[in-house]
Amino acid sequence: MAARVGADIGGTFTDVAAVDADGRLHIGKRLTTHGAEGDGVLAALADTDTDLSGSEAILAHGTTLVINALLERKGARVGLVVTEGFGDVIEGGRSSRPEIFNLTYRRDPVIVPPELRFEVAERVHASGEIAVQPSQDEIDGLADKLLAAGVEAVAVAFLNSYVEPANERLVADRLRTRLPGITVTVSSDISRQWREAERFTTAAANAYVAPVADRYIERLLNGLQSDGFTGEFVVLDSNGGALALDAARRFPVKVVESGPVAGVIGARELAEQFGIENMVTFDMGGTTAKSCLIEGGRYASTELYWINGYERGFALQVRSVDVTEVGAGGGSIAWCDESGTMRVGPKSAGSQPGPACYGGGGTEPTVTDANLYCGRLDPQNFVGSLQLDMGAAEAAIGRLADQTGMDPHRVALGIIKLANLSMAAAVRRQTLERGRDPREFTMVAIGGAGPMHACEVALECGIGQVLIPVHAGHFSAIGMLGVNLRLERSEILSTRLPDLDSTSLREAVGRIADELEKELFFGSDGSLRAGELRVEWALALRYVGQSQTLLVRLPGKADGSVPQNVAELLRAEFEHEYRRRYGHIDELSDIEAVELEVTVERVLPRPTIVESDVSGGPRSEIDSYFDLDSGPVTSQVIARGSLAVGDTFTGPVVIYEQGATSVIPPGARGVVLDGGSMLIDLRDIAAT
């Protein structure tokens, strides 16, 4: 079996998981090297000592590079070419105003200023008929203006190009000829959906990050190849699949959420392994915490991804795993506002300088410092050779205690409590706010800090069970080991459900699937790639007169088949989900199908991981604080490698492994399952 590698870059740590030719799992963890993130990947990969030679080796990579470039406005200088009269569409958006009574409300500035927006005389009717085609003289004049403006990338986005993209492609092809070396993005290549504000913005965002992403990928690829890598390099897509390297370079905006997605993929596999129907992920790293819903083997997804939130940011029209993210992580800094109220996050100490206890020069108290001070971390068994400095944590907590006039242990527990409340809100948004009862879900705790806080966050949400996988701190990297290449494409339908013809739908699914299959199975060099094919489809449905839709899939085989009674089955699924989400259905209104979405996967070889011989250290004890009003309790400190399948334990327990620490509160009961995952039962505590 060829080597398979997953590499995940987080805000604080970079994780690598590698399965060698013998099926042995090797893991590496390094502090993230901001500004040269690829160096951290190469260093962590070197720690695994994995042989990547051979053309069948596969490396899957997840990165926060794209989202960071958009948030921090560190992208390229972009020129946006739009239909005449629509230059300000990305500025006005949908004219929505989340804070209607805030007279000083302002959205974040758009990524393309007015002086870099260029209008072209072209028009395509909504039917797809080309009414006005741009002239070559106008396109050549446009090229001169773009060159004079000093743009590094160009986005071409026309009004009805989702129906007929010929005008977009005409302009783009001519610009590529006239402006060699400048990246040109075509909106219809990324999205065939209506709503031009989001499509224009998505095209602009893709052009904005394309040069940055291309330079990063090129540098990392060169580093890998110098180490002997000759296999297939894929980048995680926000939709839960992966993109081949050439596609990732063309459409970097699709990997905006590639980091958090990997943990969700791994959690879905855990759900299948243990037969868990309903699961909610809790992924806490050094900078943020994330949550996602998994039901019946499917994770929640959304067609709009908001950069910097709905209130201030802008929407990207890309299919993404629906992850709720909050600024609470192990490196989140505790501080006091002007009123003297203690707060936690969203500012993070990151990897440099890091929490005070890392010894990297940080002086502000963080969530990690609070956990160490409260006896929830073993300072001698944290991450690799990194030993935690209790004195530095105590000093940082002490300064905040002096500022608030409270006891240092009360301050530290308050930091943990505030972080837990923030993260519990993210879990509730995935469950309660979607009409799901959290008591029916199992939480899976992943990330370097996830198992440390999961039990208390679960109790805040009313969740009775927590599943903690082996190597939880590297779980996103491990999740990448099982990712498949995936592409999706949408097409406008606009037909009422009673008029939906199964034969026509079957033909449309087959046509789109054939187009996507060619992209997945044939490389840019024309070579044929191996792999099993999976095809799925879904329809965006709504009641006639509504503006928003629900994406509805039919349960069944992943072969793209369309049943004869498809309209009847879709109505039942739509009404079931609509009632669950909104509490009612409208029996008097017709349902219309607005959009067809087809997804094609190329299944990559999945590694079989052989259990490693992990020896555990001796057990010890530590004084831990769990409650604001009581003193310390004695917790067992156990090496996770010393726990065998079937072993049970009762909290308080602190269980450490490479890259993560699990904190089991007093009264919680745990058992080790097949493969080493731990299932924590909190129902006895919740009942008291």
C-alpha positions as CSV (number, residue, x, y, z in Angstrom):
1,M,0.0,0.0,0.0
2,A,1.3,3.4,-0.9
3,A,1.9,6.1,1.7
4,R,-1.1,8.4,2.5
5,V,-0.5,11.7,4.3
6,G,-2.8,14.3,5.8
7,A,-1.4,17.8,6.7
8,D,-3.5,20.3,8.6
9,I,-2.4,23.9,9.3
10,G,-4.1,25.5,12.3
11,G,-3.8,28.9,13.9
12,T,-1.4,27.5,16.6
13,F,-0.2,24.0,15.6
14,T,0.5,22.3,12.3
15,D,-0.4,18.6,12.3
16,V,0.6,15.8,10.0
17,A,-0.7,12.2,10.0
18,A,1.0,9.6,7.8
19,V,0.2,6.0,7.1
20,D,3.2,4.2,5.7
21,A,3.3,1.2,3.3
22,D,2.9,-1.2,6.2
23,G,-0.2,0.6,7.5
24,R,1.5,2.1,10.5
25,L,0.3,5.5,11.6
26,H,2.9,8.2,12.3
27,I,2.0,11.7,13.6
28,G,3.9,15.0,13.8
29,K,3.1,18.3,15.4
30,R,4.8,21.6,15.2
31,L,4.0,25.2,16.1
32,T,2.6,26.9,13.0
33,T,5.1,29.0,11.1
34,H,3.1,32.1,10.2
35,G,4.2,33.7,7.0
36,A,5.9,30.5,5.9
37,E,3.2,27.9,6.7
38,G,4.6,25.3,4.3
39,D,7.8,25.1,6.4
40,G,5.8,23.9,9.3
41,V,4.2,21.2,7.2
42,L,7.6,20.0,6.0
43,A,9.0,20.0,9.5
44,A,6.0,18.1,10.9
45,L,6.2,15.7,8.0
46,A,9.9,15.1,8.7
47,D,9.0,14.1,12.3
48,T,6.9,11.2,10.9
49,D,9.9,9.8,9.0
50,T,7.5,8.6,6.2
51,D,8.8,7.5,2.8
52,L,6.8,9.5,0.2
53,S,8.5,8.1,-2.9
54,G,6.3,6.4,-5.4
55,S,3.7,7.7,-7.8
56,E,0.8,6.2,-5.8
57,A,1.5,8.2,-2.6
58,I,-1.3,10.7,-1.8
59,L,-0.9,13.8,0.3
60,A,-4.1,15.6,1.3
61,H,-3.7,19.1,2.7
62,G,-6.0,21.5,4.6
63,T,-5.0,25.1,5.1
64,T,-6.4,28.3,6.6
65,L,-4.4,30.3,4.0
66,V,-7.4,31.4,1.9
67,I,-9.7,32.4,4.8
68,N,-6.8,34.3,6.5
69,A,-6.0,36.2,3.2
70,L,-9.7,37.2,3.0
71,L,-10.1,38.1,6.6
72,E,-6.8,40.0,6.8
73,R,-7.1,41.6,3.4
74,K,-3.8,40.2,2.2
75,G,-4.8,39.2,-1.3
76,A,-3.9,40.5,-4.8
77,R,-4.9,43.7,-6.5
78,V,-8.0,42.6,-8.5
79,G,-9.8,44.1,-11.4
80,L,-13.5,43.2,-11.7
81,V,-15.1,43.2,-15.1
82,V,-18.9,43.3,-15.0
83,T,-21.9,43.9,-17.2
84,E,-22.5,47.6,-18.0
85,G,-24.6,49.2,-15.2
86,F,-23.8,46.6,-12.6
87,G,-20.4,47.9,-11.3
88,D,-21.8,48.5,-7.8
89,V,-23.5,45.2,-7.3
90,I,-20.8,43.8,-5.0
91,E,-21.0,47.0,-2.9
92,G,-24.8,47.0,-2.5
93,G,-25.2,43.2,-2.3
94,R,-28.8,42.3,-1.4
95,S,-29.3,45.7,0.4
96,S,-29.8,43.8,3.6
97,R,-29.0,45.6,6.8
98,P,-28.7,43.3,9.9
99,E,-28.6,46.2,12.3
100,I,-31.5,48.4,11.0
101,F,-31.5,50.8,14.0
102,N,-27.7,51.3,14.2
103,L,-27.1,54.7,12.5
104,T,-23.4,54.1,12.5
105,Y,-23.6,50.6,11.0
106,R,-21.0,49.9,8.3
107,R,-20.1,46.7,6.5
108,D,-16.5,45.7,5.9
109,P,-15.2,47.4,2.7
110,V,-15.5,45.2,-0.4
111,I,-12.3,43.6,-1.7
112,V,-12.5,45.5,-5.1
113,P,-12.7,49.3,-4.8
114,P,-14.7,51.3,-7.3
115,E,-11.6,52.4,-9.4
116,L,-10.9,48.7,-10.1
117,R,-14.3,47.9,-11.4
118,F,-14.7,47.9,-15.2
119,E,-18.0,47.7,-17.1
120,V,-18.5,46.1,-20.5
121,A,-21.4,46.5,-23.0
122,E,-22.8,42.9,-23.0
123,R,-26.2,41.4,-22.2
124,V,-27.6,37.9,-22.0
125,H,-31.3,37.5,-21.4
126,A,-32.6,35.3,-18.6
127,S,-33.6,32.8,-21.3
128,G,-29.9,32.4,-22.3
129,E,-30.3,34.4,-25.6
130,I,-27.2,36.6,-26.3
131,A,-28.5,40.1,-26.9
132,V,-25.2,42.0,-27.0
133,Q,-21.8,40.5,-27.5
134,P,-18.7,42.5,-26.4
135,S,-16.6,43.8,-29.3
136,Q,-12.9,42.9,-29.6
137,D,-12.0,46.6,-29.7
138,E,-13.7,47.1,-26.3
139,I,-12.0,44.1,-24.8
140,D,-8.6,45.2,-26.0
141,G,-9.3,48.7,-24.5
142,L,-10.3,47.0,-21.3
143,A,-7.0,45.0,-21.3
144,D,-5.1,48.3,-21.6
145,K,-7.0,49.8,-18.6
146,L,-6.4,46.7,-16.5
147,L,-2.7,46.8,-17.3
148,A,-2.5,50.5,-16.5
149,A,-4.3,49.9,-13.2
150,G,-1.6,47.4,-12.2
151,V,-3.9,44.5,-11.4
152,E,-2.4,41.1,-10.4
153,A,-5.6,39.2,-11.2
154,V,-8.9,39.8,-13.0
155,A,-12.5,38.5,-12.3
156,V,-15.0,38.4,-15.1
157,A,-18.6,38.3,-13.9
158,F,-21.6,39.0,-16.1
159,L,-25.3,39.3,-15.2
160,N,-26.9,36.1,-16.6
161,S,-23.8,34.0,-17.3
162,Y,-25.1,31.3,-15.1
163,V,-27.5,30.5,-18.0
164,E,-25.2,31.2,-20.9
165,P,-21.5,31.9,-20.2
166,A,-20.3,32.6,-23.8
167,N,-19.8,36.3,-23.2
168,E,-17.8,35.7,-20.1
169,R,-15.5,33.2,-21.8
170,L,-15.1,35.4,-24.8
171,V,-13.8,38.3,-22.7
172,A,-11.7,36.0,-20.4
173,D,-10.0,34.2,-23.3
174,R,-9.0,37.6,-24.9
175,L,-7.8,39.0,-21.6
176,R,-5.6,35.9,-21.0
177,T,-4.0,36.5,-24.5
178,R,-3.5,40.2,-23.9
179,L,-2.4,39.9,-20.2
180,P,-0.1,36.9,-19.9
181,G,0.9,36.1,-16.4
182,I,-2.3,37.6,-14.9
183,T,-4.8,35.2,-13.4
184,V,-8.3,35.5,-14.9
185,T,-11.3,34.1,-13.0
186,V,-14.6,33.4,-14.8
187,S,-17.7,33.5,-12.4
188,S,-19.6,30.8,-14.3
189,D,-16.7,28.4,-13.9
190,I,-17.1,28.6,-10.1
191,S,-20.9,28.9,-9.8
192,R,-23.8,28.4,-12.1
193,Q,-26.3,29.8,-9.5
194,W,-28.4,32.9,-9.8
195,R,-28.1,35.8,-7.4
196,E,-25.5,37.9,-9.1
197,A,-24.3,39.8,-6.0
198,E,-23.0,36.6,-4.4
199,R,-21.6,35.2,-7.7
200,F,-19.8,38.5,-8.5
201,T,-18.3,38.6,-5.0
202,T,-17.2,34.9,-5.2
203,A,-15.5,35.5,-8.5
204,A,-13.7,38.6,-7.1
205,A,-12.7,36.7,-4.0
206,N,-11.3,33.8,-6.1
207,A,-9.2,36.2,-8.1
208,Y,-8.1,38.0,-4.9
209,V,-6.6,34.9,-3.3
210,A,-5.5,33.0,-6.5
211,P,-2.0,34.5,-6.7
212,V,-1.4,34.0,-3.0
213,A,-2.6,30.4,-3.0
214,D,-0.6,29.6,-6.2
215,R,2.6,30.9,-4.7
216,Y,2.0,28.9,-1.5
217,I,1.1,25.7,-3.3
218,E,4.1,26.0,-5.6
219,R,6.5,26.5,-2.6
220,L,5.1,23.6,-0.7
221,L,5.1,21.4,-3.7
222,N,8.7,22.2,-4.4
223,G,9.6,21.4,-0.8
224,L,7.8,18.1,-1.0
225,Q,9.4,17.1,-4.3
226,S,12.8,17.9,-3.0
227,D,12.1,15.4,-0.3
228,G,11.2,12.8,-2.9
229,F,7.5,13.2,-3.2
230,T,6.2,12.2,-6.7
231,G,2.6,11.2,-5.8
232,E,-0.8,13.0,-6.0
233,F,-1.2,16.2,-4.0
234,V,-4.9,17.1,-3.2
235,V,-6.3,20.0,-1.3
236,L,-9.4,19.7,0.9
237,D,-12.5,21.4,-0.5
238,S,-14.9,23.2,1.8
239,N,-17.6,20.8,0.7
240,G,-16.0,17.8,2.5
241,G,-14.2,16.4,-0.5
242,A,-10.9,17.2,-2.1
243,L,-9.7,19.0,-5.2
244,A,-6.9,17.9,-7.5
245,L,-4.0,20.3,-7.5
246,D,-4.8,22.0,-10.8
247,A,-8.4,22.6,-9.6
248,A,-7.3,24.0,-6.3
249,R,-5.1,26.4,-8.1
250,R,-7.9,27.5,-10.4
251,F,-10.5,27.8,-7.7
252,P,-8.8,28.5,-4.3
253,V,-12.0,30.1,-3.0
254,K,-13.4,26.6,-2.7
255,V,-10.9,25.7,-0.1
256,V,-11.8,28.6,2.2
257,E,-12.9,26.2,5.0
258,S,-10.6,23.3,4.2
259,G,-9.0,23.1,7.6
260,P,-12.1,22.5,9.8
261,V,-13.7,20.2,7.2
262,A,-11.2,17.4,7.8
263,G,-12.3,16.9,11.4
264,V,-15.9,16.6,10.3
265,I,-14.9,14.0,7.7
266,G,-13.2,11.9,10.4
267,A,-16.1,12.3,12.8
268,R,-18.5,10.9,10.1
269,E,-16.3,7.8,9.8
270,L,-16.4,7.4,13.6
271,A,-20.2,7.6,13.5
272,E,-20.3,4.8,10.9
273,Q,-17.8,2.7,12.8
274,F,-19.8,2.8,16.1
275,G,-23.3,3.0,14.6
276,I,-24.0,6.5,16.0
277,E,-26.9,8.0,14.1
278,N,-26.7,11.6,15.4
279,M,-23.5,13.3,16.2
280,V,-22.3,16.9,16.8
281,T,-18.6,17.7,16.4
282,F,-16.7,19.8,18.9
283,D,-13.3,20.8,17.5
284,M,-11.3,23.1,19.7
285,G,-7.8,24.2,18.7
286,G,-5.5,27.0,19.8
287,T,-7.4,29.8,18.1
288,T,-11.0,28.8,17.5
289,A,-13.6,26.2,18.4
290,K,-15.9,24.7,15.7
291,S,-19.1,22.6,15.7
292,C,-20.9,20.7,12.9
293,L,-24.0,18.5,12.8
294,I,-23.9,15.0,11.5
295,E,-27.2,13.1,10.9
296,G,-27.6,9.7,9.3
297,G,-24.0,9.8,8.0
298,R,-24.4,13.3,6.4
299,Y,-23.0,16.5,7.7
300,A,-24.9,19.8,7.4
301,S,-23.9,22.0,4.5
302,T,-24.6,25.4,3.2
303,E,-24.4,27.1,-0.2
304,L,-23.3,30.4,1.2
305,Y,-20.2,30.9,3.3
306,W,-19.9,34.2,5.1
307,I,-16.5,35.8,5.4
308,N,-16.3,37.6,8.8
309,G,-19.9,36.9,9.6
310,Y,-23.3,37.9,8.3
311,E,-23.4,41.2,10.2
312,R,-20.2,42.7,8.7
313,G,-18.8,40.4,6.0
314,F,-19.7,39.1,2.6
315,A,-21.0,35.8,1.2
316,L,-19.2,33.4,-1.0
317,Q,-21.4,31.2,-3.3
318,V,-19.5,27.9,-2.6
319,R,-20.9,24.7,-1.1
320,S,-19.4,24.3,2.3
321,V,-19.8,22.0,5.3
322,D,-21.9,24.1,7.7
323,V,-19.5,24.7,10.6
324,T,-20.2,27.2,13.4
325,E,-17.0,28.8,14.6
326,V,-16.3,31.0,17.6
327,G,-13.2,32.7,18.7
328,A,-12.5,30.5,21.7
329,G,-9.4,28.3,21.7
330,G,-6.6,27.2,23.9
331,G,-4.7,30.4,23.0
332,S,-7.7,32.8,23.6
333,I,-6.7,35.7,25.8
334,A,-8.6,36.6,28.9
335,W,-9.0,40.3,29.5
336,C,-11.2,42.9,31.3
337,D,-13.3,45.5,29.4
338,E,-13.8,49.1,30.5
339,S,-16.5,48.1,33.0
340,G,-14.1,45.6,34.7
341,T,-16.0,42.6,33.3
342,M,-13.8,39.6,32.5
343,R,-14.0,38.3,28.9
344,V,-12.3,35.6,26.9
345,G,-11.3,36.0,23.2
346,P,-11.6,36.4,20.3
347,K,-8.0,37.6,20.3
348,S,-5.5,34.7,20.5
349,A,-1.9,34.4,21.5
350,G,-1.5,32.0,18.5
351,S,1.8,30.1,18.2
352,Q,3.9,33.3,18.6
353,P,4.2,34.2,21.4
354,G,1.7,31.6,22.5
355,P,0.2,31.2,25.9
356,A,2.4,32.3,28.8
357,C,3.0,28.7,29.9
358,Y,4.6,27.9,26.5
359,G,7.7,30.0,27.5
360,G,7.7,31.9,24.2
361,G,7.4,35.3,25.7
362,G,3.7,35.5,26.1
363,T,2.5,37.4,29.3
364,E,-1.3,37.6,28.9
365,P,-3.5,34.8,30.5
366,T,-5.0,32.4,28.1
367,V,-7.4,29.4,28.4
368,T,-4.4,27.0,28.3
369,D,-2.8,28.9,31.2
370,A,-6.1,28.6,33.1
371,N,-6.3,24.9,32.5
372,L,-2.7,24.4,33.7
373,Y,-3.2,26.5,36.8
374,C,-6.4,24.5,37.7
375,G,-4.6,21.2,37.4
376,R,-6.2,20.0,34.2
377,L,-3.0,19.7,32.3
378,D,0.1,17.6,33.1
379,P,3.0,20.1,32.5
380,Q,5.4,17.2,31.8
381,N,3.1,15.6,29.1
382,F,1.8,18.1,26.7
383,V,3.0,18.2,23.1
384,G,6.3,16.5,22.2
385,S,9.2,18.1,23.9
386,L,7.2,21.2,24.9
387,Q,7.0,21.4,28.7
388,L,4.6,23.9,30.3
389,D,5.8,26.6,32.6
390,M,3.5,26.6,35.7
391,G,5.3,29.7,37.1
392,A,4.6,31.7,33.9
393,A,0.9,30.7,33.9
394,E,0.6,31.6,37.6
395,A,2.1,35.0,37.0
396,A,-0.3,35.7,34.0
397,I,-3.4,34.6,36.0
398,G,-2.2,36.5,39.0
399,R,-2.0,39.8,37.1
400,L,-5.6,39.4,35.9
401,A,-6.6,38.4,39.5
402,D,-5.1,41.7,40.8
403,Q,-7.0,43.6,38.1
404,T,-10.4,42.0,39.1
405,G,-9.8,41.7,42.8
406,M,-10.6,38.0,42.8
407,D,-8.8,34.8,43.9
408,P,-6.5,33.5,41.2
409,H,-8.2,30.1,41.1
410,R,-11.6,31.7,40.8
411,V,-10.2,33.8,37.9
412,A,-8.8,30.7,36.2
413,L,-12.0,28.8,36.6
414,G,-13.9,31.8,35.4
415,I,-11.8,31.9,32.2
416,I,-12.6,28.2,31.6
417,K,-16.3,28.8,32.3
418,L,-16.5,31.8,29.9
419,A,-14.8,29.8,27.1
420,N,-17.2,26.9,27.7
421,L,-20.2,29.1,27.5
422,S,-19.0,30.6,24.2
423,M,-18.4,27.2,22.7
424,A,-21.7,25.8,24.0
425,A,-23.4,28.6,22.1
426,A,-21.8,27.3,18.9
427,V,-23.1,23.8,19.6
428,R,-26.6,25.1,20.3
429,R,-26.6,26.9,17.0
430,Q,-26.0,23.6,15.3
431,T,-28.7,21.7,17.3
432,L,-31.4,23.7,19.1
433,E,-31.5,26.5,16.5
434,R,-32.1,23.8,13.8
435,G,-34.9,22.2,15.7
436,R,-32.7,19.3,16.9
437,D,-32.8,18.1,20.5
438,P,-29.2,18.0,21.8
439,R,-30.1,15.1,24.1
440,E,-30.4,12.9,21.1
441,F,-26.8,13.6,20.0
442,T,-23.4,12.3,20.9
443,M,-20.6,14.8,21.0
444,V,-17.3,13.9,19.4
445,A,-14.4,15.8,20.9
446,I,-11.4,16.6,18.6
447,G,-8.6,19.1,18.3
448,G,-5.8,19.7,20.7
449,A,-8.1,21.3,23.3
450,G,-11.4,19.7,22.4
451,P,-11.2,16.7,24.8
452,M,-10.1,19.1,27.6
453,H,-13.4,21.1,27.5
454,A,-15.8,18.7,25.8
455,C,-17.5,17.2,28.9
456,E,-18.3,20.5,30.4
457,V,-19.5,22.0,27.1
458,A,-21.7,18.9,26.6
459,L,-23.2,19.3,30.0
460,E,-24.0,23.0,29.2
461,C,-25.9,21.8,26.1
462,G,-27.7,18.8,27.7
463,I,-25.7,16.2,25.7
464,G,-25.2,13.0,27.6
465,Q,-22.3,11.3,25.8
466,V,-18.9,12.4,24.6
467,L,-16.8,10.3,22.2
468,I,-13.0,11.0,22.2
469,P,-11.1,9.3,19.4
470,V,-7.5,8.3,19.6
471,H,-5.1,11.0,18.5
472,A,-7.8,13.6,19.0
473,G,-5.2,16.4,18.7
474,H,-4.2,15.2,15.2
475,F,-7.8,14.2,14.2
476,S,-8.2,16.7,11.4
477,A,-5.0,15.4,9.8
478,I,-6.1,11.9,10.3
479,G,-9.5,12.7,8.8
480,M,-7.8,13.8,5.6
481,L,-6.5,10.2,5.2
482,G,-10.0,9.1,4.1
483,V,-11.0,12.0,1.9
484,N,-12.1,11.5,-1.7
485,L,-11.8,13.8,-4.7
486,R,-15.2,15.6,-5.2
487,L,-16.7,18.1,-7.7
488,E,-20.2,19.5,-7.8
489,R,-22.1,21.7,-10.2
490,S,-25.5,23.4,-10.0
491,E,-28.0,24.2,-12.7
492,I,-31.1,26.3,-12.6
493,L,-34.4,24.3,-13.0
494,S,-37.3,26.5,-12.0
495,T,-40.1,24.0,-12.3
496,R,-43.0,23.2,-9.9
497,L,-42.7,19.8,-8.3
498,P,-45.9,18.3,-9.8
499,D,-44.4,19.1,-13.2
500,L,-41.0,17.5,-12.5
501,D,-40.4,14.8,-15.0
502,S,-38.2,11.9,-13.8
503,T,-36.8,11.2,-17.3
504,S,-35.7,14.8,-17.9
505,L,-34.2,15.0,-14.4
506,R,-32.4,11.7,-15.0
507,E,-30.9,13.1,-18.3
508,A,-29.8,16.3,-16.6
509,V,-28.1,14.4,-13.8
510,G,-26.3,12.2,-16.3
511,R,-25.2,15.1,-18.4
512,I,-23.7,17.0,-15.5
513,A,-22.2,13.9,-14.0
514,D,-20.4,13.1,-17.3
515,E,-18.9,16.6,-17.4
516,L,-17.6,16.3,-13.9
517,E,-16.4,12.8,-14.3
518,K,-14.0,13.9,-17.1
519,E,-12.5,16.5,-14.8
520,L,-12.0,14.1,-12.0
521,F,-10.7,11.1,-13.9
522,F,-8.4,12.9,-16.4
523,G,-5.5,14.9,-15.3
524,S,-4.4,18.2,-16.9
525,D,-1.9,16.2,-18.9
526,G,-4.6,13.9,-20.2
527,S,-3.6,10.9,-18.1
528,L,-6.4,8.6,-16.8
529,R,-6.7,8.4,-13.0
530,A,-8.0,5.4,-11.2
531,G,-10.8,5.3,-8.7
532,E,-14.4,4.2,-8.1
533,L,-17.1,6.7,-9.2
534,R,-19.9,8.0,-6.9
535,V,-22.7,10.2,-8.1
536,E,-25.3,12.0,-5.9
537,W,-27.8,14.7,-6.7
538,A,-30.1,17.1,-4.8
539,L,-32.7,19.7,-5.5
540,A,-33.1,23.1,-3.9
541,L,-36.8,23.3,-3.1
542,R,-39.1,26.0,-1.7
543,Y,-42.7,27.0,-1.5
544,V,-43.8,29.2,-4.4
545,G,-43.3,32.8,-3.5
546,Q,-40.4,32.2,-1.1
547,S,-36.9,33.4,-1.7
548,Q,-34.9,30.9,0.3
549,T,-34.6,27.1,-0.4
550,L,-33.9,23.8,1.4
551,L,-31.5,21.4,-0.2
552,V,-33.3,18.0,-0.4
553,R,-31.6,14.7,-1.1
554,L,-33.3,11.3,-1.4
555,P,-31.8,8.4,0.6
556,G,-30.4,5.7,-1.6
557,K,-27.4,4.5,-3.6
558,A,-24.6,6.9,-4.7
559,D,-25.2,6.0,-8.4
560,G,-27.1,9.0,-9.6
561,S,-30.3,7.1,-10.1
562,V,-33.6,8.9,-10.2
563,P,-36.8,7.0,-9.1
564,Q,-39.9,7.1,-11.2
565,N,-42.0,8.6,-8.3
566,V,-39.3,11.3,-7.6
567,A,-41.8,14.2,-7.2
568,E,-43.7,12.3,-4.5
569,L,-40.6,11.3,-2.6
570,L,-39.1,14.8,-2.8
571,R,-42.3,16.4,-1.4
572,A,-42.2,14.0,1.6
573,E,-38.6,14.8,2.3
574,F,-39.1,18.5,1.9
575,E,-42.1,18.6,4.2
576,H,-40.3,16.5,6.8
577,E,-37.3,18.8,7.0
578,Y,-39.4,22.0,6.7
579,R,-41.6,20.9,9.6
580,R,-38.6,20.0,11.7
581,R,-36.9,23.3,11.1
582,Y,-39.9,25.7,11.2
583,G,-42.5,23.8,13.1
584,H,-45.2,23.7,10.3
585,I,-45.8,23.1,6.6
586,D,-48.0,24.9,4.1
587,E,-50.3,22.3,2.6
588,L,-52.0,24.9,0.3
589,S,-48.9,26.1,-1.5
590,D,-47.1,24.4,-4.4
591,I,-43.5,23.4,-4.0
592,E,-41.0,24.4,-6.7
593,A,-37.6,23.0,-7.6
594,V,-35.3,25.9,-8.2
595,E,-31.9,24.3,-8.6
596,L,-30.3,20.9,-9.4
597,E,-27.0,20.1,-7.7
598,V,-24.9,17.1,-8.9
599,T,-21.9,15.8,-6.9
600,V,-19.4,13.4,-8.3
601,E,-16.7,11.7,-6.2
602,R,-13.6,9.8,-7.3
603,V,-12.9,7.4,-4.4
604,L,-9.2,7.4,-3.4
605,P,-7.6,4.3,-1.9
606,R,-8.4,4.3,1.8
607,P,-5.5,3.2,4.1
608,T,-5.9,0.4,6.6
609,I,-4.3,1.6,9.8
610,V,-2.5,-1.0,11.9
611,E,-2.7,-0.4,15.6
612,S,0.6,0.8,16.9
613,D,2.2,-0.6,20.1
614,V,1.8,2.4,22.4
615,S,3.1,2.0,25.9
616,G,1.7,4.1,28.7
617,G,3.6,5.8,31.5
618,P,3.0,5.3,35.2
619,R,-0.1,6.7,36.8
620,S,0.1,9.7,39.1
621,E,-2.2,12.2,40.8
622,I,-2.8,16.0,40.5
623,D,-4.9,18.5,42.4
624,S,-7.6,19.8,40.0
625,Y,-10.2,22.5,40.3
626,F,-13.7,21.9,38.7
627,D,-16.0,24.1,40.7
628,L,-16.0,27.8,41.5
629,D,-17.2,27.2,45.1
630,S,-15.3,24.1,46.2
631,G,-11.7,23.3,46.7
632,P,-9.4,21.0,44.7
633,V,-10.1,17.4,44.1
634,T,-7.5,14.7,43.5
635,S,-7.5,13.6,39.8
636,Q,-5.8,10.5,38.4
637,V,-3.3,11.3,35.7
638,I,-3.3,8.4,33.1
639,A,-1.3,7.9,29.9
640,R,-3.9,7.0,27.2
641,G,-1.6,4.3,25.9
642,S,-2.0,2.4,29.2
643,L,-5.7,2.0,28.6
644,A,-6.9,-1.2,27.0
645,V,-10.1,-1.9,25.2
646,G,-12.8,-2.5,27.8
647,D,-11.1,-0.6,30.5
648,T,-13.4,1.7,32.6
649,F,-12.7,4.7,34.7
650,T,-14.6,7.3,36.7
651,G,-13.7,11.0,37.0
652,P,-12.0,13.1,38.0
653,V,-9.3,11.8,35.5
654,V,-6.8,13.6,33.4
655,I,-5.8,11.4,30.4
656,Y,-2.9,12.6,28.3
657,E,-1.6,11.5,24.9
658,Q,0.6,13.1,22.3
659,G,-1.1,16.3,21.1
660,A,-4.2,16.3,23.4
661,T,-5.4,16.0,27.0
662,S,-8.8,14.6,28.0
663,V,-10.4,16.0,31.2
664,I,-13.1,13.8,32.7
665,P,-15.0,15.7,35.5
666,P,-16.0,14.1,38.8
667,G,-18.8,11.6,38.5
668,A,-18.4,11.0,34.7
669,R,-17.9,7.4,33.6
670,G,-15.7,6.3,30.7
671,V,-15.1,3.1,28.8
672,V,-12.5,2.3,26.1
673,L,-14.0,1.1,22.9
674,D,-12.6,-0.9,20.0
675,G,-9.7,1.0,18.4
676,G,-9.1,3.0,21.5
677,S,-11.8,5.6,21.4
678,M,-13.2,6.6,24.7
679,L,-17.0,7.0,25.4
680,I,-17.7,9.3,28.3
681,D,-21.2,9.0,30.0
682,L,-22.3,12.2,31.6
683,R,-26.0,11.3,32.2
684,D,-25.5,10.7,35.9
685,I,-24.0,14.2,36.3
686,A,-26.6,15.8,34.2
687,A,-29.4,14.3,36.4
688,T,-28.0,15.8,39.6
